[in-house]
């Protein structure tokens, strides 16, 4: 019973982390059909930005809770600026090109941004653990749960609900849905697709940076953290279906629970299980669990 | 169309400018006839740069500057190597093993270096070793831990003065059992690759010999650079283990320590971290008091208080604002070992510049005074160093607002290393016969 409870709580905490890093990636793919390798850089910039904010804030001895808010705001501001620069400065020049070329461009951007991180923050690692320590923990039987993990799950759930509401019940969400279904038709009906692309990419970048900021208190912020994240995010998005936000949520839950079960029951297959789940889903649903059937255009 | 092309060129040029600005290669220094050219290879980018690569490079930088100025304390107060100033070319170790080997060949064949000191990754050490033998290039491996380098076959041109990983884990088991005699159940969390698996294998092997009644509980091998250890910490919280062994390093160690601190794992069991000295300053009071800390030898705060060590700590701290950690020691002792061998060979030629083969002959079975302890190239057919190793217990000093290592125990080199020409794994399995711990 204790093990089952631990698998559930660990699985949810890991799923919250996965959903946060995957949601921006899937949003950008859904709207723009760009497999954005540079999404890992948004995560890394968010984490570094959060660490910078933590340094600025906590060194002044200000109230603990406010520091967390400042970390998130600064990280998302960095995501906004970075997203705008990349979309307007690089990606708009390759719209309409072969998908492979666009992927290569985002990969090149990712590599460049890795060096930009070294240039700005140097090679040393950073910490922003204060919010996690401040949040404390709760004991349930033999298990001690971090309140910060519980907060992460709540924020991810809130993010999923907000995304659902924004897509279904707001004007911009409906416009986005139209562009997702068919860009050309959307343009023919007078939707400014260029603006939709720019705004979507910026939102995706801000979500990536948010993921980095949310994880910053739990991790050592070092060079290369974006690489690890992008691989996991791809696995989640492949399971759920490229471009589907509900798919990212379900994919994150499946991968999170399966990995937690593996760690508790058979730790030797912990790494294998993530990609085994992905392979199994793709055998039966080659486009992931939540991708709609695509009409063939003549 | 023309405007589009110009825009593309502009954005491309901007991207190239950023790349060149941010990732510029280290300049090659001019070489003159009276100098020794040294290739230095370490991580300057990627996750291993911060905790290992850059401290290693910093250690090399201050030491070579001081050697060239003749300002290192005796017995190393002669200029450079045998009076010849050292010129360096620094190469980033990041990239695939194939890329690392290509860069190695470039250093030897294109840049014509006299010797190479480098490599943090065990995989890279294994990759360049046969190439060093093929090219007959004197190579001193500075930080990698795999015992396989000299166990697979004898080497002529490759040396490693830094002891290999077996001693870290044998000494760790000895320390645990000296301080916690009633250990009956222990667990391990180690990275899922050669370093983590070999470390755990050696630790379990040593525990089996020294405390046969103590049993392994959980064996966890998360992937390298996983970063998130929630499920692993839950697994350990629900176990009854008294000790947790980890050879985590770098961001993995720091992430794990932050996450366990939030969930009180250190209150349930003693954390034994074989490399934690390298992250001690950064982790501060997040490391639970009572944790057992290693420094891969007598390095950092565990180093002996010699004149040479005092000098090294001072010049390093004055330059970089922080004390050197064990990777800095590993790099510095590798260069000092090369200097000792070079000058021994030069002395035999009345101070003329020795050939590489003469330096190699002088290097074999060398014994020299390093910064933290004395090093003897006693195993691996005289190519692998052994040295004493120290472990201690962590205590956070609130008044000084920094961590300390107390209750330090030093294990002689022959206590934690296999005898000459005995495979480390076989030595442990055979009951660690011949170990001299008095």
Interface residues (C-beta under 8 A of the other chain):
Chain A: X2 X3 X6 X7 X9 X10 X11 X13 X14 X17 X89 X90 X93 X108 X109 X111 X112 X114 X115 X116 X118 X119 X123 X124 X125 X127 X129 X132 X133 X135 X136 X137 X142 X143 X144 X145 X146 X148 X149 X215 X217 X218 X219 X220 X221 X222 X223 X224 X225 X227 X228 X259 X260 X263 X264 X267 X268 X270 X271
Chain B: X4 X7 X8 X11 X14 X15 X18 X19 X21 X22 X23 X44 X45 X46 X47 X49 X50 X51 X53 X54 X192 X218 X219 X220 X221 X222 X223 X225 X226 X227 X228 X230 X231 X232 X234 X235 X237 X238 X250 X251 X252 X253 X254 X255 X258 X259 X261 X262 X263 X264 X265 X282 X286
